[in-house]
Amino acid sequence: MNVRVRHPEANDAHGRGLLLVDSIADSWRSGPSRHGGTVVSFVVADAWPA
């Protein structure tokens, strides 16, 4: 599955999802969903205090 981070213009209605994930996640990946479409999973280290 080939997904890419977009850099939308301020007035674009779509295209910010992966940009947000990429900016806060320590790592992320994507792959095909068994229901069709794409699934994105990500890791945010230290999201909650231990």
ZIBELHU-V353928 format. One record per residue. RES is the residue in one small letter. SS is DSSP state (H for helix, E for strand, - for the rest). PHI is phi in radians with two decimals (999 if undefined). OMEGA is omega in whole degrees, 0 to 359 (999 if undefined). Layout:
RES,SS,PHI,OMEGA / RES,SS,PHI,OMEGA
//
This chain:
m,-,999,183 / n,-,-1.92,175 / v,-,-2.05,180 / r,-,-2.44,176 / v,-,-1.39,178 / r,-,-1.66,175 / h,-,-2.22,187 / p,-,-1.25,173 / e,-,-1.28,183 / a,-,-1.01,183 / n,-,-1.67,177 / d,-,-1.24,183 / a,-,-1.43,185 / h,-,-2.39,170 / g,-,1.83,182 / r,-,-1.80,186 / g,H,-0.97,181 / l,H,-1.23,176 / l,H,-1.09,177 / l,H,-1.16,179 / v,H,-1.04,181 / d,H,-1.10,182 / s,H,-1.38,182 / i,H,-1.90,185 / a,-,-1.52,174 / d,-,-1.35,174 / s,E,-2.74,176 / w,E,-2.71,178 / r,E,-2.60,179 / s,E,-2.38,178 / g,E,-2.90,181 / p,E,-1.26,175 / s,-,-1.49,177 / r,-,-1.23,178 / h,-,-1.78,185 / g,-,1.68,181 / g,-,1.52,185 / t,E,-2.28,175 / v,E,-1.98,175 / v,E,-2.06,175 / s,E,-2.10,183 / f,E,-2.61,180 / v,E,-2.15,174 / v,-,-2.07,180 / a,-,-1.21,177 / d,-,1.01,179 / a,-,-1.20,177 / w,-,-2.20,178 / p,-,-1.09,180 / a,-,-1.31,999
//
